[in-house]
Amino acid sequence: MGLRVLLIEDDETIAEPLAEGLGHFGLTVDHVTTGTEGLRGPYGDVVLLDLGLPDMDGIDVCRGIREVSDVPIVILSARGEEADRVLGLELGADDYLPKPFSVRELVARVRAVTRRTRRTQEAAVPPPAAEPGPLAVDRRTRQVWVGEAQVPLTPKEFDLLALLTEDPGAVYSRQQILDRVWDPFYEGPTKTLDVHVASLRRKLGHPAWIQTLRGVGFRLAVHTGPAGPA
């Protein structure tokens, strides 16, 4: 088959036998364990993406890859809820395979998605996302800039970003964010927070601005490179 696969999976007990099994079907597997490494690429011919990563939510990795590449993405996850499947597919994944699954079925899915995209996919490896520019948030005027570009946000997106910028690097729990940005008595689906975070990352132009700490919450990344701190 000659396909090169990027496997983004932090659980070695899953990744090692999976990579070995895929190798038996002729696939070459590059394995990384974090979303940050996965976003860096190269992506190969297809990405196999676990949602439960240690440094950021796999949904955000899917969004980040899709912003810079049309490489086929197959999500592999024990999170089989409909909301996760729908969000993953809406953010650009090509298929969603809930765990547990057989290697044979996964290979069939990989073959299917690569057949659909092979004719239009460029041969060159896509470049990684560029480093984000400086972020400025003006609470008085409710305006946001990344570098010299003004970023239009919805009221909830602005309130969410403003909260995270109160203390860059500090972790805000999901409940803290829902209490502050929505309402202390909010009883709607918590997935609305994930959707707003994904949208905010897209509008800011780089998925690394807002980091997900699995099982804890979110924080604004502090960038101290050439662009200076956030």
JOMOSUL-V555661 format. One line per field, one symbol per residue. ss: DSSP state (a for helix, b for strand, c for the rest). phi: phi as a letter, one per 20 degrees, with the letter a starting at -180 (. if undefined). burial: # if it has 16 or more other C-alpha atoms within 10 Angstrom, else .. A space follows every 10 residues. Layout:
# JOMOSUL-V555661
ss=???
phi=???
burial=???
This chain:
# JOMOSUL-V555661
ss=cccbbbbbcc caaaaaaaaa aaaacccbbb bbccaaaaaa cccbcbbbbb cbccccbaaa aaaaaaaacc cbbbbbbccc caaaaaaaaa ccccbbbbcc ccaaaaaaaa aaaaaaaccc cccccccccc ccccbbbbcc ccbbbbccbb ccccaaaaaa aaaaaccccc cbbaaaaaaa aacccccccc aaaaaaaaaa aaaaccaaab bbbcccbbbb cccccccccc
phi=.medddddbe effeffffff ffffeneedd dcdcffffff mfemebddce eeefdafggf fgfffffcbe gfcdedbfee fgffffffff eofebcdffe beffffffff ffffffdgfd ffffffffff ffefdccdff eldccdmeef dfcfgfffff ffffefbgnf edfgfgfffe eeagdfcfff ffffffffff gfffnbfffd dddgmcrcbe fdecegfnff
burial=...####### ....#..##. ##....#### ######.##. ########## ########## #######.## #######... ...##.###. #######... ..#..#..## ..##..#... .....#.##. .######... ...###.... #.#...#### #####..##. ##..#.##.. ##........ ..##.##### ##.####### ###...#### ###......#
